[in-house]
């Protein structure tokens, strides 16, 4: 009888370390599922970048369509094509970032699927051993196992062991069902991730094809403009002269404003030669000036839609080789009749025009900062008038290079790069 009882006990597949090992595997699996959440922020960031890029692409497409209506090659058309290609390159970069995250997800899902399959196989093996042992023992052997108890306490201990054995069987049945379900879900997620990857690869291919088309269009425009080299050089020279006049006008006006502010302000008797080039600010002027300075990189754009087609300073002409142009600010290509808005609150210091410049000029003072808007029509403000943030001051005037607004930023009598002051559009 004791031999039988010992044999029956040994047939039970309840090993002390078996279930803890299985549960440890399950715990590792559950923790690894949460590790994918670390990439959630970058995925959200990519989604925001994608939406913003699509918005810019749509804006540029609208501007390009308007330029094409002129049915002649222009610098504005060339810059719009370049901008569209640049945005498409950013789209491809965004797609590649998404693919990087997706590849990581797929690798993670494959690893978890393998872990699940291994854990499930282990559970099934343990469960099969338990079922086999139970069927081999039979009710009669179980009864004899209980009757072979050496005492009443021993008898009840064996009953508890058998109950625990039955509970473990039911628990394993539940674990097997849950793991089977999770394994199927994991396989579905993996299949979906692979499908998304295929879609992204298709999008990347499409974007590359569109970039090639845009580059071909750029070459055509450059060839057409190159054939008009003399005309282009003549326009560049006229524009250079007009810009010099504009710069002199603004510099003269700024110096006048500085002298006016200092003659009307209170001097502390300790003025230096450097102070003569700086505005004397009233308490209100200091507040506005400090507020303007604090919004560096966050200033509202002077137009609702558009892109910078020509940057600040000296750079090579987009068509003519070894020909350089100077820009007092930035040129912003936009749509026809686009409203021009004040980028910050201030006082209008000038409304006028310069021979050779397309459209009119508006200068607004913001403490010891000045913003200049050139190439506008239908002016809606006058000198001395206070303006609010985003108040309409006029409309963009169409010129030979399209619908372009030149925007400048000055601090006292020094020109600044407007691109570093405007918010990311």
C-alpha positions as CSV (number, residue, x, y, z in Angstrom):
1,X,0.0,0.0,0.0
2,X,2.8,2.4,0.9
3,X,4.5,1.5,-2.4
4,X,1.4,2.4,-4.3
5,X,0.9,5.6,-2.4
6,X,4.5,6.7,-3.1
7,X,4.0,5.8,-6.7
8,X,0.9,7.8,-6.9
9,X,2.5,10.9,-5.3
10,X,5.4,10.7,-7.7
11,X,3.0,10.5,-10.7
12,X,1.6,13.9,-9.7
13,X,3.2,16.6,-12.0
14,X,3.1,19.2,-9.3
15,X,6.8,20.2,-9.1
16,X,7.6,23.0,-6.6
17,X,9.4,25.2,-9.2
18,X,7.2,24.5,-12.3
19,X,4.4,27.0,-11.8
20,X,6.6,29.8,-10.5
21,X,8.7,29.5,-13.7
22,X,5.6,29.7,-15.9
23,X,4.2,32.7,-14.0
24,X,7.7,34.4,-14.2
25,X,7.5,34.0,-18.0
26,X,4.0,35.5,-18.0
27,X,5.2,38.4,-15.9
28,X,8.1,39.1,-18.3
29,X,5.6,39.0,-21.2
30,X,3.2,41.5,-19.5
31,X,6.1,43.9,-18.7
32,X,7.5,43.7,-22.2
33,X,4.1,44.7,-23.7
34,X,4.3,48.0,-21.8
35,X,7.8,48.7,-23.1
36,X,6.2,49.8,-26.4
37,X,4.6,52.7,-24.7
38,X,8.0,54.4,-24.4
39,X,7.7,55.1,-28.2
40,X,4.3,56.7,-27.8
41,X,5.6,60.2,-27.5
42,X,7.7,60.1,-30.6
43,X,4.8,58.6,-32.5
44,X,2.6,61.4,-31.5
45,X,5.3,63.9,-32.4
46,X,5.6,62.3,-35.8
47,X,1.9,62.6,-36.3
48,X,1.9,66.3,-35.5
49,X,4.8,66.9,-37.8
50,X,3.1,64.9,-40.6
51,X,-0.1,67.0,-40.3
52,X,1.9,70.3,-40.2
53,X,3.9,69.2,-43.3
54,X,0.7,68.3,-45.2
55,X,-0.7,71.7,-44.3
56,X,2.4,73.4,-45.7
57,X,2.3,71.3,-48.8
58,X,-1.3,72.3,-49.5
59,X,-0.4,76.0,-49.0
60,X,2.5,75.7,-51.4
61,X,0.4,73.8,-54.0
62,X,-2.2,76.6,-53.9
63,X,0.5,79.3,-54.4
64,X,2.1,77.2,-57.2
65,X,-1.3,76.9,-59.0
66,X,-1.7,80.6,-58.9
67,X,1.8,81.3,-60.3
68,X,1.2,78.8,-63.1
69,X,-1.9,80.8,-64.2
70,X,0.5,83.5,-65.5
71,X,1.7,80.9,-68.1
72,X,5.2,82.1,-68.0
73,X,8.3,81.1,-66.1
74,X,9.2,83.2,-63.0
75,X,11.4,83.2,-60.0
76,X,8.3,82.8,-57.8
77,X,7.4,79.6,-59.7
78,X,10.9,78.2,-59.3
79,X,10.9,79.0,-55.6
80,X,7.5,77.4,-55.2
81,X,8.7,74.2,-56.9
82,X,11.8,74.1,-54.7
83,X,9.7,74.6,-51.6
84,X,7.3,71.8,-52.6
85,X,10.2,69.4,-53.3
86,X,11.7,70.4,-49.9
87,X,8.4,69.6,-48.1
88,X,8.2,66.3,-50.0
89,X,11.7,65.4,-48.7
90,X,10.5,66.2,-45.2
91,X,7.5,63.9,-45.8
92,X,9.9,61.1,-46.8
93,X,11.9,61.7,-43.7
94,X,8.7,61.5,-41.6
95,X,7.8,58.2,-43.3
96,X,11.2,56.8,-42.7
97,X,10.9,57.8,-39.0
98,X,7.6,56.0,-38.9
99,X,9.1,53.0,-40.6
100,X,11.8,52.9,-38.0
101,X,9.3,52.8,-35.2
102,X,7.2,50.3,-37.0
103,X,10.2,48.0,-37.6
104,X,10.9,48.2,-33.9
105,X,7.2,47.3,-33.2
106,X,7.3,44.4,-35.6
107,X,10.5,43.0,-34.0
108,X,8.9,43.5,-30.6
109,X,5.7,41.8,-31.6
110,X,7.6,38.8,-33.1
111,X,9.6,38.4,-29.9
112,X,6.5,38.5,-27.8
113,X,4.8,36.0,-30.1
114,X,7.7,33.6,-29.7
115,X,7.5,34.1,-25.9
116,X,3.8,33.4,-25.9
117,X,4.1,30.3,-28.1
118,X,6.9,28.9,-25.8
119,X,4.9,29.7,-22.6
120,X,1.8,28.2,-24.1
121,X,3.6,25.0,-25.2
122,X,5.0,24.7,-21.6
123,X,1.6,25.1,-20.0
124,X,0.1,22.5,-22.4
125,X,2.8,20.1,-21.6
126,X,2.3,20.5,-17.8
127,X,-1.4,20.3,-18.2
128,X,-1.2,17.1,-20.3
129,X,1.0,15.5,-17.6
130,X,-1.5,16.4,-15.0
131,X,-4.4,15.0,-17.0
132,X,-2.5,11.8,-17.7
133,X,-1.6,11.3,-14.1
134,X,-5.2,11.9,-13.0
135,X,-6.5,9.4,-15.6
136,X,-3.8,6.9,-14.7
137,X,-4.6,7.1,-11.0
138,X,-8.4,6.7,-11.2
139,X,-10.9,7.1,-8.4
140,X,-10.0,3.7,-6.7
141,X,-6.3,4.6,-6.4
142,X,-7.1,8.0,-5.1
143,X,-9.3,6.4,-2.4
144,X,-6.6,3.9,-1.5
145,X,-4.1,6.8,-1.4
146,X,-6.3,8.5,1.2
147,X,-6.9,5.3,3.2
148,X,-3.1,4.8,3.4
149,X,-2.9,7.9,5.6
150,X,-1.0,7.3,8.8
151,X,-3.3,9.5,10.9
152,X,-6.4,11.7,10.7
153,X,-4.3,14.8,10.2
154,X,-2.4,13.0,7.5
155,X,-5.7,12.1,5.9
156,X,-6.9,15.7,5.7
157,X,-3.5,16.9,4.5
158,X,-3.8,14.5,1.6
159,X,-7.4,15.8,0.8
160,X,-6.0,19.3,0.8
161,X,-3.2,18.2,-1.6
162,X,-5.8,16.7,-4.0
163,X,-7.9,19.8,-3.8
164,X,-4.9,21.9,-4.6
165,X,-4.0,19.6,-7.5
166,X,-7.6,20.1,-8.9
167,X,-7.3,23.9,-8.4
168,X,-4.0,23.9,-10.3
169,X,-5.6,22.0,-13.2
170,X,-8.5,24.5,-13.4
171,X,-6.0,27.4,-13.2
172,X,-3.9,25.9,-16.0
173,X,-7.0,25.4,-18.2
174,X,-7.7,29.1,-17.7
175,X,-4.1,30.2,-18.4
176,X,-4.1,28.1,-21.6
177,X,-7.3,29.7,-22.8
178,X,-6.0,33.2,-22.0
179,X,-2.6,32.6,-23.6
180,X,-4.2,31.2,-26.7
181,X,-6.3,34.3,-27.0
182,X,-3.3,36.6,-26.5
183,X,-1.3,34.6,-29.0
184,X,-4.0,35.1,-31.6
185,X,-4.3,38.8,-30.8
186,X,-0.5,39.1,-31.1
187,X,-0.6,37.4,-34.5
188,X,-3.3,39.9,-35.7
189,X,-1.3,42.9,-34.4
190,X,1.8,41.6,-36.2
191,X,-0.1,41.2,-39.5
192,X,-1.6,44.7,-39.1
193,X,1.8,46.2,-38.5
194,X,3.2,44.5,-41.6
195,X,0.3,45.8,-43.7
196,X,0.9,49.4,-42.4
197,X,4.6,49.0,-43.3
198,X,3.7,48.0,-46.9
199,X,1.4,51.1,-47.1
200,X,4.2,53.4,-45.8
201,X,6.7,51.9,-48.3
202,X,4.2,52.6,-51.1
203,X,3.8,56.2,-49.9
204,X,7.6,56.7,-49.8
205,X,7.9,55.4,-53.4
206,X,5.1,57.8,-54.5
207,X,6.7,60.8,-52.8
208,X,10.0,60.0,-54.5
209,X,8.3,59.9,-57.9
210,X,6.7,63.3,-57.2
211,X,10.0,64.8,-56.2
212,X,11.5,63.7,-59.5
213,X,8.6,65.4,-61.3
214,X,9.2,68.6,-59.3
215,X,12.9,68.5,-60.1
216,X,12.2,68.1,-63.8
217,X,9.8,71.1,-63.6
218,X,12.5,73.1,-61.9
219,X,15.0,72.4,-64.7
220,X,12.4,73.5,-67.3
221,X,11.8,76.8,-65.4
222,X,15.5,77.4,-64.9
223,X,16.1,76.8,-68.7
224,X,13.4,79.2,-69.6
225,X,14.6,81.9,-67.2
226,X,18.3,81.4,-68.3
227,X,17.2,82.3,-71.8
228,X,16.2,85.7,-70.5
229,X,19.6,86.4,-68.8
230,X,19.8,90.0,-69.9
231,X,16.3,90.8,-68.8
232,X,16.9,89.1,-65.4
233,X,20.2,91.0,-64.8
234,X,18.5,94.3,-65.7
235,X,15.7,93.6,-63.2
236,X,18.3,92.5,-60.5
237,X,20.2,95.8,-61.0
238,X,17.0,97.9,-60.8
239,X,15.9,96.0,-57.7
240,X,19.3,96.5,-56.1
241,X,19.1,100.3,-56.6
242,X,15.5,100.3,-55.2
243,X,16.6,98.2,-52.2
244,X,19.4,100.7,-51.4
245,X,16.9,103.5,-51.5
246,X,14.6,101.6,-49.3
247,X,17.4,100.9,-46.8
248,X,18.5,104.5,-46.8
249,X,14.9,105.6,-46.2
250,X,14.4,103.2,-43.3
251,X,17.7,104.1,-41.8
252,X,17.0,107.8,-42.1
253,X,13.5,107.3,-40.5
254,X,14.9,105.2,-37.7
255,X,17.6,107.8,-36.9
256,X,14.9,110.5,-37.0
257,X,12.8,108.5,-34.5
258,X,15.9,108.0,-32.3
259,X,16.7,111.7,-32.3
260,X,13.0,112.6,-31.7
261,X,12.8,110.1,-28.7
262,X,16.0,111.4,-27.1
263,X,15.2,115.1,-27.5
264,X,11.8,114.5,-25.9
265,X,13.1,112.1,-23.3
266,X,14.8,112.8,-20.0
267,X,18.6,112.4,-20.1
268,X,20.5,111.3,-17.0
269,X,23.5,113.3,-18.1
270,X,25.6,110.2,-18.7
271,X,24.9,109.6,-22.4
272,X,27.7,108.0,-24.4
273,X,28.2,108.0,-28.1
274,X,26.6,104.5,-28.3
275,X,23.4,105.8,-26.7
276,X,22.9,108.2,-29.7
277,X,22.1,105.1,-31.8
278,X,19.5,103.8,-29.4
279,X,15.9,104.9,-28.8
280,X,15.0,106.6,-25.6
281,X,12.1,104.6,-24.3
282,X,9.2,105.7,-22.2
283,X,7.9,103.2,-19.5
284,X,5.2,102.1,-22.0
285,X,7.8,101.9,-24.8
286,X,10.0,99.7,-22.5
287,X,7.1,97.3,-21.9
288,X,6.4,97.0,-25.6
289,X,10.1,96.6,-26.5
290,X,10.7,93.9,-23.8
291,X,7.5,92.1,-24.9
292,X,8.6,92.2,-28.5
293,X,12.1,90.9,-27.6
294,X,10.6,88.1,-25.5
295,X,8.6,86.9,-28.5
296,X,11.7,86.1,-30.6
297,X,10.9,82.9,-32.6
298,X,7.2,83.3,-31.8
299,X,6.1,86.4,-33.7
300,X,3.0,86.0,-35.7
301,X,3.5,85.8,-39.5
302,X,2.6,88.9,-41.6
303,X,0.5,86.7,-43.9
304,X,-1.8,83.8,-43.2
305,X,-0.3,81.4,-45.7
306,X,3.0,81.5,-47.5
307,X,6.7,80.4,-47.4
308,X,10.1,82.2,-47.3
309,X,11.2,82.2,-50.9
310,X,14.3,84.3,-50.3
311,X,16.3,84.4,-47.1
312,X,18.0,87.2,-45.2
313,X,21.4,88.6,-46.3
314,X,23.6,87.9,-49.3
315,X,23.1,84.7,-51.4
316,X,23.5,83.4,-54.9
317,X,20.7,84.1,-57.4
318,X,18.5,81.0,-57.9
319,X,19.1,81.0,-61.7
320,X,22.1,83.1,-62.7
321,X,25.5,81.7,-61.7
322,X,28.0,83.9,-59.9
323,X,25.4,86.5,-59.5
324,X,24.6,87.5,-55.9
325,X,21.7,89.4,-54.4
326,X,21.3,91.1,-51.0
327,X,18.1,90.9,-49.0
328,X,17.3,93.4,-46.2
329,X,14.8,91.0,-44.8
330,X,13.0,87.9,-46.1
331,X,10.7,87.5,-49.1
332,X,7.5,85.7,-48.4
333,X,5.7,84.1,-51.4
334,X,2.0,83.9,-50.9
335,X,-1.4,84.0,-52.6
336,X,-2.9,86.9,-54.7
337,X,-4.5,89.6,-52.6
338,X,-3.3,88.0,-49.4
339,X,-4.0,90.3,-46.4
340,X,-0.9,91.7,-44.7
341,X,-1.0,91.8,-40.9
342,X,1.0,93.5,-38.1
343,X,3.1,90.9,-36.4
344,X,3.0,92.8,-33.1
345,X,1.3,95.8,-31.5
346,X,2.9,99.2,-32.2
347,X,2.7,102.6,-33.9
348,X,2.8,103.2,-37.6
349,X,5.9,105.3,-38.4
350,X,5.7,105.4,-42.2
351,X,3.4,104.8,-45.1
352,X,5.1,105.5,-48.4
353,X,6.8,104.2,-51.5
354,X,10.2,104.0,-53.1
355,X,10.9,104.4,-56.9
356,X,11.6,101.0,-58.4
357,X,9.9,99.0,-55.6
358,X,6.6,97.2,-56.3
359,X,3.8,98.4,-54.0
360,X,4.0,100.5,-51.0
361,X,5.8,100.4,-47.7
362,X,4.6,100.4,-44.1
363,X,6.9,100.7,-41.1
364,X,5.7,100.0,-37.6
365,X,7.5,100.9,-34.4
366,X,7.5,98.5,-31.4
367,X,9.5,100.3,-28.7
368,X,13.1,100.2,-30.0
369,X,12.2,97.5,-32.6
370,X,10.8,98.2,-36.1
371,X,9.0,95.9,-38.6
372,X,8.9,96.8,-42.3
373,X,6.3,95.5,-44.8
374,X,7.2,96.1,-48.5
375,X,5.3,95.3,-51.6
376,X,1.7,95.9,-50.4
377,X,-1.4,97.7,-51.8
378,X,-4.7,99.0,-50.5
379,X,-3.1,100.4,-47.3
380,X,-5.5,100.5,-44.4
381,X,-3.4,102.4,-41.8
382,X,-1.8,105.8,-41.6
383,X,1.3,107.3,-40.0
384,X,1.0,107.8,-36.2
385,X,-1.8,105.3,-35.9
386,X,-1.7,102.6,-33.2
387,X,-2.1,99.1,-34.5
388,X,-2.9,95.8,-32.7
389,X,-1.4,92.3,-33.2
390,X,-2.7,90.7,-36.4
391,X,-4.4,94.0,-37.5
392,X,-4.7,94.1,-41.3
393,X,-2.5,96.9,-42.7
394,X,-3.0,96.1,-46.5
395,X,-2.8,93.4,-49.2
396,X,0.1,91.8,-51.1
397,X,0.6,93.4,-54.5
398,X,1.4,91.1,-57.5
399,X,4.7,91.9,-59.2
400,X,6.9,90.4,-61.9
401,X,8.1,87.7,-59.5
402,X,4.6,86.8,-58.3
403,X,2.9,87.7,-55.0
404,X,5.8,88.5,-52.7
405,X,5.9,90.4,-49.5
406,X,9.2,91.6,-48.2
407,X,9.4,91.6,-44.4
408,X,12.1,93.2,-42.3
409,X,13.0,93.5,-38.6
410,X,15.2,96.2,-37.1
411,X,16.4,97.0,-33.6
412,X,17.3,100.6,-33.4
413,X,19.4,101.1,-36.5
414,X,20.5,97.5,-36.9
415,X,18.9,95.1,-39.4
416,X,18.0,91.6,-38.0
417,X,17.2,88.3,-39.6
418,X,13.4,88.1,-39.5
419,X,13.4,84.3,-39.9
420,X,14.8,83.9,-36.4
421,X,11.9,86.1,-35.1
422,X,9.0,84.5,-36.8
423,X,7.2,81.5,-35.4
424,X,7.6,78.2,-37.2
425,X,5.1,78.5,-40.0
